[in-house]
Amino acid sequence: MSRLSPAQFRSRFPILARRIYVNSCSQGALSTDVEASMRAYVDSWHDGGSPWELWVEQVERLRTAFAASIGADRDEIAVLPSASAGINAVASAMDFGGARSHVALGEFEFPTMAQVWLAQQRRGATIRWARASGDRLPVDAYEAVVDARTLIIPATHVCFRNGHRTDIAALTALGHARGAYVFLDDYQRTGAGPIDVHALGIDFMVTGCLKYLLAAAGVAFLYVRRDLIERLEPAITGWFGRINPFAFRIDALDWSPTASRFESGTPPVPNAYAALGALELLDRIGYDAVGRQVAQLVERYRSAVHASGFVARTPAEADARGPLVVIQSHDAPALVSRLASRGIVASCRGNGLRVSFHAYNNEADVDAVVGALEAESALLERAAARSF
Ligand SMILES: Cc1ncc(COP(=O)(O)O)c(C=O)c1O
């Protein structure tokens, strides 16, 4: 396998010849590699008609490749159609009837993470909120709500709304010291830099392929720490959660000894092809190289935004942010359209303009976005204007 430089990596994304693409926080750009993988799926369907053995094998290759990319073992990975499916499977395996029935939720979660746990209130869960101060959610905010009654702490790594990055190592140390599970939602960071789930010590993690993992919607992953797998029996289940789905038994509920017990129905085969193409491409540049490139671009953009006097909602400290930087607009949807008319693809949540970087971006992209923001500055909040 030959290594790719950032410039070679960039050349595999045709959209970058036409647009400035800074919206990986929403959808990663399409590479020629992923396009070829999707075509391989179509060809396999044309050629074989119903080559299920090949398709199931492809899903297994994906499981192996993803596990290697996050420092996990393949048996610790469930391949799922969405992150929500993984969160639901874990929540449905939890027992809220014992001494621990509290779920500690931070205010920066993606809605689905909060909603699945809110739905567990009917099953006896109590939600304890770790409150943010403005755009900050320090681990101290969890200190106040995590105690001997806490069962689990679901926590997003990077917030989709403001780009704040939580110190997951510190949160895991806190949770484990107090006997609670820690469940990481890494969707807004996986693929944008290295991660090692064993070194972090987290209990569960969900993520999906359509953002920084550079593939299509419809495939996601759940990591479950090995020693927890056989202790948990999800109530949301199905034939792919069995020891051998192809035994077709209707009179017994055996549990796969691996994390595939958290799966339920037929795997997302077309999306698995796309995801495998993307993981193989990311492997060729390497997650350390991706992380370095993203960090440099984020720093360049964050400093330029500051120098222009715009109001950044994402923390300035490198260890408190990820690949996404959010700045405050008066009318972010209008700003997104203005940027689109200048060939820049970005997105917003509320009045926060989201600009996010991957290794396929370069310094010229950053400078073009900053130039466009200067030109559209009437739509942006200025730091001075915010102080009263
Ligand atoms: C942090 C985070 N979690 C989860 C999701 C989505 O999860 P799902 O695959 O269930 O749609 C997103 C998507 O935007 C996200 O940003």
The ligand as an SDF file (V2000), in Angstrom:
LIG
                    3D

 16 16  0  0  0  0  0  0  0  0999 V2000
  -22.6510   13.8130   17.1630 C   0  0  0  0  0  0  0  0  0  0  0  0
  -23.6280   13.0920   16.2840 C   0  0  0  0  0  0  0  0  0  0  0  0
  -24.1850   11.9360   16.7020 N   0  0  0  0  0  0  0  0  0  0  0  0
  -25.0710   11.2630   15.9370 C   0  0  0  0  0  0  0  0  0  0  0  0
  -25.4360   11.7370   14.6900 C   0  0  0  0  0  0  0  0  0  0  0  0
  -26.4340   11.0070   13.8150 C   0  0  0  0  0  0  0  0  0  0  0  0
  -26.6390    9.7050   14.1420 O   0  0  0  0  0  0  0  0  0  0  0  0
  -27.5310    8.7340   13.2220 P   0  0  0  0  0  0  0  0  0  0  0  0
  -26.5610    7.8420   12.5120 O   0  0  0  0  0  0  0  0  0  0  0  0
  -28.3510    7.9900   14.1930 O   0  0  0  0  0  0  0  0  0  0  0  0
  -28.3400    9.5640   12.2990 O   0  0  0  0  0  0  0  0  0  0  0  0
  -24.8820   12.9140   14.2140 C   0  0  0  0  0  0  0  0  0  0  0  0
  -25.2790   13.3980   12.8710 C   0  0  0  0  0  0  0  0  0  0  0  0
  -25.3180   14.5050   12.5420 O   0  0  0  0  0  0  0  0  0  0  0  0
  -23.9670   13.6070   15.0370 C   0  0  0  0  0  0  0  0  0  0  0  0
  -23.4420   14.7660   14.6160 O   0  0  0  0  0  0  0  0  0  0  0  0
  1  2  1  0
  2  3  1  0
  2 15  2  0
  3  4  2  0
  4  5  1  0
  5  6  1  0
  5 12  2  0
  6  7  1  0
  7  8  1  0
  8  9  2  0
  8 10  1  0
  8 11  1  0
 12 13  1  0
 12 15  1  0
 13 14  2  0
 15 16  1  0
M  END
$$$$
